[in-house]
Amino acid sequence: MLLVTILFAGPIFEQGIVDGAIKDWVKLKGVHETLSSWIGYRAFIVGPVSEELVWRSFMIPLHVLAHFSAKQIVFLTPLYFGIAHVHHLYEFRITHAEVPFFVTLLRSLFQFTYTSLFGFFAAFVFIRTGNVYTCILAHTFCNWMGLPRFYGRVGVEAGVPIGPPDVNKKDDGEKVVPSVHGKGIAWTLAYYVILVAGAVGFYYQLFPLTESTHALKVVS
């Protein structure tokens, strides 16, 4: 978990410090409400537990017994995990028939990419530690955090529109400009510095923080 926390140092800074959610985290505010909903229960409990048991705890030992190399296991088994999410393309087409197929395809490819990337990491951790509980916690944490921000400012809030009220507007050409306010640019710079630092820290601590005597195979 420390390794994943290092990787998500930027998003943690944004949500916890910039957006002020750290007080809610300390009080565990919203946890009960989140886990009481079917969506929250699926995303943070059922999904991580079932997927890590199947794709890591069940699948990887079979590949170990079949004498696959550690690198083959790390980069092959997550593709099964990614392919298992391709059915979302069909589901999205049914519920969003108005969306062009190309856009739907790109959406599914993007989902396949990031689920496979997480799978590479989870497979690596499981082989290095032999501990599926660590993978479950990491999966839950990643689902909770979501994808990091890679562009834009942090702490920006949309305010009320600035312009003449609609009731008195005679010229349809008059533009109403929305006001934007929030944190200064320094917060955004700090976020991206921490984001990069977290990625660098993750790279250098990947092997030290996954060292274990219970490793299933040696990953070099």
N, C-alpha and C positions, 0 to 999 in steps of 0.2 A: 504493500500500500504506500510505503514511503516513496518508492520509485514512481508510482502513478501520480502521487501528490506533487513531486518535483516536476513532472511533465506538465501538469495542469496548474503550475504556479501562476501563470498569467490569468487564466480564467478565474482562479480562486481569488486573486487580487481584485479583478474587476467586480465579481459578484459580491465578495465579502467586504472589501474595503470601499471601493468606488460606489457601489450600489447600496452599501450599508447592510447587507444581509447577514453579516457575521453575528449580530445580536440574535437573530432568529435561529441561526445554527446552534449557538450556545444553549438556547432555550428549547431546542428541538421543535420549534414552532412549525406547524404545518405537516409534521411527519405523520401524525395520526390521520389527518384529512387525506393526505396523499395515498397512504397505504389502505385507506378505507374504500377508495375507488377501484373499480376493476382495472382501469388503465394503469393506475399507479402500482397496484398489486402485481399486474402482469409485467410491467417495465422494470420494477425494482426487486421483485421476489421470484415469481414464477419463471420469467425469462432467463435471468442470470443463472438460477439454480439448474433448471432443466437443460439449458444450452451448454453450460460448462460440464455437467455430468455426461451428456451425450458426446459432445464434440471434443472434449479434452479427456475426461476420466475414462470413457469407454473406448473412444476411437484411437487415441494415441498409444495405449498399451498394446493394442492389436498390431499397430505398425512397428512397435518395438519388437514384438515377438516375430514379426515377419522380416526382421533384420533390415528395416529401412534405416538409413543414416539419420543422424540428428537434424542435419540441414534439410533433408527431404521431408522429414516429419514437420518441421517448423514451417516450411513454405508450401507443403502439399495439403496437409489436413485442413488448414484454414480455408482453402478453396472450396471444400465441401460445405463449410460453414457459410461462406459467401453465396454459393449457389443455392443454398437452402432459403435464401431471402429473395431469390429472383421471382418467386410467385407473387411478390408485391406488385410487379409490373402488371399482371393480369388483374389484380384487385383494384389497382389505381385506375386502370382503363375502364373498369365497370363503374366505379364511383365518380370518375372525372372524364366522361366520354368526350367532353368538349375540348379537352387538352390535346394538342397535336401528338401523334404517336412518337415523333422524334424527341419531343420534350420529355415524354414519359420514359422513353428508352434511356435518355441521358440521366434522368432521375434514378432509374434502376441501376445503371452502371455506376453512378456515384455512390449509391447505397452499397452495391457489391464491393466497391473499392474500400470504403471505410470499415465495413464489417470484416473484410479480409485482412486489412491492416491490424485491426484489433486482434483478429485470430492469430496472426503471426506472433504478436506479443504474448497472448495468452498461452499459445502452444510452447513458446520459448520458456515462459515462466514455469509451466507445468513440467516440462522436461528437466529443467534446472532444479526444481524444488520437490517435485512429486506431490505437491500440495494443491488439491483442487479448490480448497476453501479460499486460498489466496486469489485464484482466478475468479471465483464467484464474487468476492468483494471488489476486485478491480472492475469486473463487468458492471456491477451495480453502480459503482462510483462513476464510471464513464457514461452510463445511461443517465445518471442524475446531472452530470455536468454538461452533457451535450458536446457538440463540436466547438472548438475554440474560435474566437473572432480572429480573422486574418486581415481585416481591413476596417476602416472607419474609426470614428472617435468613440471613446468610452464616456459614460455618464451624461449622454446627451438626452434631453427630454424635449418633446414638442410642446410648445405653449399654445396660448390662445391665438387665433388669427389676428393680424394687424391690418386694419382696413375699414372702409365704411360699412356700416351694417346693411344687410341685404334689403331691409324694408325701405331704405331711402336711396338705394342704388338705381340710377336711371340708365347708366351706360354699362352694357354688358361687357364692354372691353376693360373695365376697371378690374384690376387684379388685387386679390386679397393675399397678402404675404404672411405665411405662418411664422410666428416667432419661435426661435430655438434657443434654449438656454440649458446650462449644465456646467459640468466641471471644466476647468481650464485645460489647455493643450498639454500641460505638464503631466497630467494624469494619463493621457493617451500615450505620451512618450514613455512614461514609466511602465505602462502595461506592456508595450511591445518589447522593451528592454527585458522585462521579467519573463515574457513569453519566450524570447530567444534564449535567455539564461536557463530557463527550465528545460528547453530542448537540449541544450548543451550538457546540462547536468544529468539529464536522462541518459544521454549517450555515454558519458563517462562512468556512470554508476550502474549501468545495465548489468554488467557481469558481477561487480562486487556485491550488490544488493540482492542478487539471486543465487548466491553461493549457498550450497546445501549438501549435506552428506546423503540426502535422500534422492539425489538426481537419478533420473531414469537412464540418461545417456550423457556423455560428455559433449558439450557444444563448444566448438572452437571458432 
